[in-house]
């Protein structure tokens, strides 16, 4: 029997890290086993990072840990760069110094594409990088570090650029879980039938976090070294429509109050990606429909509030 790969994830207690562990426990096919970390690694402590690698001696590493909230990157750009760029540099050096011979999956972001003209949708991996926030700039810089390390230290690196993804456990300052909590509260009679929202007249490419985890495993196993892959649904969803679909699934009617404070500077109006490359190289395709994801979000918040 083939020996499963030992997988280590930074940010293992975050939203995607938690979903990753649960996915392997429920759907694992024996291709990977999860490293049960005994402590939260500190990306900004090089000695601790090296100790983590030496302790677990992984075959695969998924670098999930990041400051990933775009508005926070505007209020604290230096802190965002410190975690996302310097933290990645610490991990790369620790892997190199430890003689790591496995594969590193660096999780970047579709935000690196910045403003994309609607004629260029869906976005492919060949689109130029044009970051429009400190968060996106930090991801561009960290990607460059990974490519440099792969070229000069013979490190096997694959880069993923996930588009918007969601599911139970995601922070409420992301749109869909925030909407789901408000709709669940309305359904339970806990608040007036009105949802506070930012700019709803935008489109996004939403993916269930379980599909994202399956994509990351596919890239670890079958992605091409030193290649970059979009991880997306390939579908363009209007944010206002997603809110209405949540209300419809819950069987409630709600008004919408627009909060200008929730508008982001340099907002991309439309976004949709192409997953043709990852599908061609690994066979991965998105499988979970958006309504199933929305229902899971509603069920989660209904249980939490009840």
N, C-alpha and C positions, 0 to 999 in steps of 0.2 A: 504494500500500500504506500502511495506517495506521502512523504512526510509533509504536513501542512507548514506553511510559512508562519514565522513568528512576527506579528505585526505590532508596531509601536506607534502610538499617535500622540503628538503634542496637542494640547487643548482638549484632552480626553474627557473633561468634565463639562465642556461646552455643549451647545445645542447639537451640532453635527457629531461631535465625539460621542455623546450619549446615544444618539441614533445609530452610530456605527456599531457600538458594542451590542445594542439591542438587536440590530439586524443580524449580526453574526450568531448571537444566541438563538434567534428564532429561525433564520434562513441559511445559516452557514452550511456550505457544502464540503467542509473539510479543507478548503484551499488556504484558510488562514486561521490562526488562533490569536486571541487578544492578549496583549501584555497587561496584566493586572498591576498597574502602577501603585506604589505605596505612598506616593507623595505627588503634589502638584509641582511639575517642573517649572523652574524660573528661567524663562528665555534670556533674561538679562544677566544671568549668572553663568559664565562659561564653565566654571569648575563643576557646577551642578549638572549642566547639560552633558558634559563628558561622563560624569558618574552615572547618569541615567543610561547612556549608550552602553557603557561598560557593564552595568548591572544586567541589562536585559538582552544585549547582543541580538538585536532584531535582524530579520531578513528583509523586512519591508518597514519603511517609515512614512507616515502620512503627517505632513506638517499643517495642522488645522489651526493652531493657536495664533490669534491675531487680535488687534483692535479693529473690529469689523463694522462699527457703527459710523456711517458717513457723517451725520451731524456732529458727533463727538470729535471727528477728525478736524472739523472747522474750528471748534473751540479749543482743541489741544493738538495742533498739527505736530509739534515736536514730540509729544508723547506717542502719537500714532507712528511716526517714523522710527522712534526708538524701539518700539515693540515689533513692528512689522519688518523693518529693514535690519536693525542691529540684532534683533532676536534671531532672524533667519541666518545672518552671518555667523552667529554663535553656534547654531545648529550645524551649519555646513562645516565649520572648522572642527567641531566635536566629532562629526562623522568621519572627516578626513583623518584626524589625529588618531581615531580609534581603529583605522584600517577597515572601515565599513565597505563591504563588497556587495551589498544588497541594492535595493531600489528605493529612491526617495520620490514620493509624490508631493510636489509643492502645490498647495491649493491657493490659487490666485483669485481673480474676480473678473467678471465681464465688465466691471466698471472701468477697466483699463482702456476700453474702446472709446470712452467719452461720448462726444456728440457724433452720432452717425446719421447721415441723411437718409430719409425714408426710402430713397431709390436704391440704397445699398443694403436694405434688409432682405432676407435674414443675414445677420453678421456671420462671416466666416473667420477662421483663424488668421487669414491673410490681411484682414483689415488693419489699417494703421492704428497705432496706439496714441490716444489723445486724452489723457486723464484730465478730469475737471473737478477733482477734489483732492485734498491731502491724502485721504485714504487710497484713492485710485493711484496717485503718484507713488505712494509707498509700495503698492503692489507691483507697479512697473519696475521700481528699483529692485525689489526682492526677486522678481523674475530674472532681471539682468544678472544679479548675483548668482542665481542658480545656474544660469547658462555659462557664466564665467567659470564657476567651479567645475561644471561638467567638462568644459574644454581644457582646463589647466590641471585638474586633479583626477581626471578619469572617473568622475562620479556619475553613476547611472541615475539620471533625473528625468522625470516626466512632469509636465506642468498642466494643471487643470484650471480652466476658467469657468467656474460655475456662474450661471445666471441666477435670477431670484429663485430661492427655494424656501420651503416652509413646512410646518408640521407642528404637532403638539410639543411644547417645551421651548418654542422660540420666544424670544423676548417680546414684550408688548409694544416696544417702540418700533417694531416692524409692522407693516400695514395690515396684513391678513390676520395674524393672531390678535392684534389690537381690535380690529373690526369684529372678529369672532367673539371676543370677550364681551364687547358692548351688546351685540345681538343676543348672546346667551343671557345677559343680565336683563335685557328687555323681555325676553321670553319668560323669564322667571319672575317678572314683575319687580325687579330690583331697581330699575331706573326708568325714567321717562322714555318714550319711544323716539329717541333722537340720537343719532350717531355723530360724534365730532370727528371731522376728517380734514385732511390737507387737500392737495391738488388731486382730484379724481380723474381729470381729463388727460391721463397718460396711459400708455400701454406698457406691459411688462411680460416677460417670458417666465412663467411660474412652473416650478418643478417640485414634486413631492420629495422630501428629504430622503425617503427610502430609495427612490430612484437615483438620487445623488450618490448615496452610499454604494449602491450596486455599480454605478459608473466608476467610482474610485477603485473598487475591487477589480473591475475589468481592466482599468488602466494599469494597475499594479501587475496584473498577470499577463496582459497582452498588448499594452500600449508600447509604442516605439520610443526607444531611448532618445532624449534630447528633442522630443516633439511636444507640441502644445495642443490641447484639445478643449473645445467648448463642451460644457455639460449643460444641456438645456432641453426644453420640451419641443422647440421648433414651432410653438404656437404663440400668437400675439393676443394678450388678454387685456381688455380695457379695465382699469382699476375700479371705475364706477360700476361696471357690470359685475365684477367679482363681489363687490359689496352687496349688490342687489341679489346675486345668487345665494349669498350667505343668508340674507333675510328670507328669501324664498324657501331655502332648506329648513329654516327654523320656523317657518309659518308665521312670521311677524311682519308688520308694516312699520316702517320707521322713517322719520324725516332725517335730513342731513344738514348739519351746521358746519360751514366751512371756516376753518381756523387758519388765517394767513400766516400765523407763526409756525405752522407745520410745513410751509412751502420751503423747498430746498433751493439754494442758489444754483444756477447752471443746471437746472433739471432737464434730463433727456426726455423728450416728448413721447417718442415711440421706441420700443426695443423688442427685438426678436432675434434669436440665434439659429444657427444651423448646426445640427449634430451629425452631419453626413460623415465627417472624418472619424469620429469615435465609433460610429456604427460600422464603417468600412473596416477599421483596424481591429476592433474587439468584438463586434456583434451586439454591443449594448444598444438598446432602444428604451425610451421611456415607456412605462407600462401602466402607471397609476393615473387615472383621469382626475382632472382638477376638482370635480364635484365630490369625489371620494375624499380628497385631501381636505376640502372645506368642511365636509361632514365630520371628519375626525377632529378638526379644530373646534367645531361647535360642540361635539360630544365632550371633548376634554374640558372646555370652559363651563359647560353645563354641570359636569360633575364637580369641578372645583368650586363653583359658586353655590351649588346646592348643599 
